[in-house]
């Protein structure tokens, strides 16, 4: 499962876990149909994005509990975004799927080298969080649409 994702998305040094990458891909599917009030079932999303159904179901359940998604019951039920894509910050999605990052552990006996590395880690974390706070699901969808259009034009 993660091997497929790594070969198509990452280089092994990924910023996100496979879980978060899959979650974002699933949310893009839901964002694509949001303006029409569309609902997608787990199986549809899983097939389109090559994500195992049970794994996807767990992620979507977490996103529903965080009020990012809502579930619709019944034979034509499934999942849909609870809010417009422009209102869903990527930082919110990442926090839901990955949880809070562990705190930097500083010790009164830490070496200068350890303190320098912890400082770098903290700056990287703050930069990462700043980027995610400035991006929404809509901005990611716009980028996906741009890439899809470029691919279509390339093959014409």
C-alpha positions in Angstrom: 0.0 0.0 0.0 2.5 2.7 1.0 4.9 1.5 -1.8 2.3 2.4 -4.4 1.9 5.8 -2.9 5.7 6.4 -2.6 6.3 5.6 -6.2 3.6 7.9 -7.4 3.8 10.8 -4.9 6.8 10.7 -2.7 10.5 10.1 -2.8 10.7 8.3 0.5 11.4 11.5 2.5 7.8 12.4 2.7 6.5 15.3 4.8 3.2 13.5 5.5 2.5 9.9 6.5 0.9 7.7 3.9 -2.3 8.0 6.0 -2.4 11.8 5.5 -1.5 11.6 1.8 -4.3 9.1 1.3 -6.7 11.3 3.3 -5.9 14.4 1.3 -6.4 12.4 -2.0 -9.8 11.2 -0.7 -10.8 14.8 0.3 -9.9 16.0 -3.2 -12.3 13.4 -4.6 -15.0 14.8 -2.3 -14.1 18.4 -3.0 -14.4 17.7 -6.7 -18.1 16.8 -6.3 -18.9 19.3 -3.5 -20.4 22.1 -5.6 -23.0 19.7 -7.0 -23.9 18.4 -3.5 -22.3 15.1 -4.4 -21.9 12.2 -2.1 -19.2 9.5 -2.7 -19.1 6.0 -1.2 -15.9 4.6 0.3 -15.7 2.0 -2.5 -15.8 4.7 -5.2 -13.0 6.8 -3.6 -10.9 3.7 -2.8 -11.1 2.5 -6.4 -10.3 5.8 -7.9 -7.3 6.4 -5.6 -6.2 2.8 -5.1 -6.7 3.0 -1.3 -7.7 -0.1 0.6 -11.4 0.2 1.6 -11.0 -0.5 5.3 -8.0 1.8 5.7 -9.9 4.6 3.9 -13.0 4.0 6.1 -10.9 4.6 9.2 -9.6 7.9 7.9 -13.0 9.1 6.8 -14.4 8.2 10.2 -11.8 10.4 11.9 -12.5 13.2 9.4 -16.2 12.9 10.2 -15.6 13.0 13.9 -13.6 16.2 13.4 -16.5 17.8 11.5 -14.6 17.9 8.2 -16.9 15.4 6.6 -20.5 14.3 7.1 -21.9 10.8 6.4 -25.2 10.2 4.7 -27.0 7.0 5.5 -28.9 4.8 3.1 -28.4 3.1 -0.3 -27.3 6.3 -2.0 -25.4 7.4 1.1 -21.7 8.0 1.5 -19.5 10.9 2.5 -19.5 14.6 1.6 -17.6 17.6 2.8 -19.2 19.3 5.8 -18.1 22.7 4.6 -16.9 24.3 1.4 -13.4 23.3 0.3 -12.3 27.0 0.8 -13.2 26.7 4.5 -11.2 23.6 5.2 -7.6 24.4 6.1 -5.0 21.7 5.4 -3.6 22.2 8.9 -6.9 21.0 10.3 -6.9 17.9 8.1 -3.3 17.0 9.0 -3.9 17.5 12.7 -7.0 15.3 12.5 -5.2 12.5 10.6 -1.7 12.7 12.3 -2.6 14.1 15.7 -0.5 16.6 17.6 3.3 16.4 16.9 5.4 15.3 19.9 6.9 18.2 21.8 10.6 19.0 21.5 12.2 17.4 24.6 14.8 19.7 26.1 17.0 18.6 28.9 18.9 20.8 31.3 21.9 18.5 30.4 21.5 18.8 26.7 24.6 19.5 24.7 24.9 22.6 22.4 24.6 20.2 19.4 21.4 18.8 20.7 20.0 22.2 21.3 21.0 23.3 17.8 19.2 20.3 16.2 16.1 20.8 18.4 16.0 24.5 17.3 16.2 23.4 13.6 13.5 20.9 14.1 11.3 23.6 15.7 11.8 26.1 12.9 11.0 23.4 10.3 7.8 22.5 12.3 6.8 26.2 12.4 7.4 26.6 8.7 5.5 23.5 7.9 2.5 24.6 10.1 2.6 28.1 8.5 2.3 26.6 5.0 -0.6 24.3 6.1 -2.4 27.1 7.8 -2.2 29.2 4.5 -3.6 26.4 2.3 -7.1 25.2 2.0 -8.7 22.1 0.4 -9.8 24.5 -2.4 -6.3 25.7 -3.2 -5.2 22.0 -3.4 -8.2 21.3 -5.7 -7.3 24.2 -7.9 -3.7 22.9 -8.2 -5.1 19.4 -9.0 -7.3 20.9 -11.7 -4.4 22.9 -13.2 -2.3 19.7 -13.3 -5.1 17.7 -14.9 -5.7 20.3 -17.5 -2.0 20.4 -18.4 -2.0 16.6 -18.7 -5.0 16.7 -21.0 -3.5 19.4 -23.2 -0.3 17.4 -23.4 -2.0 14.4 -24.8 -4.1 16.2 -27.4 
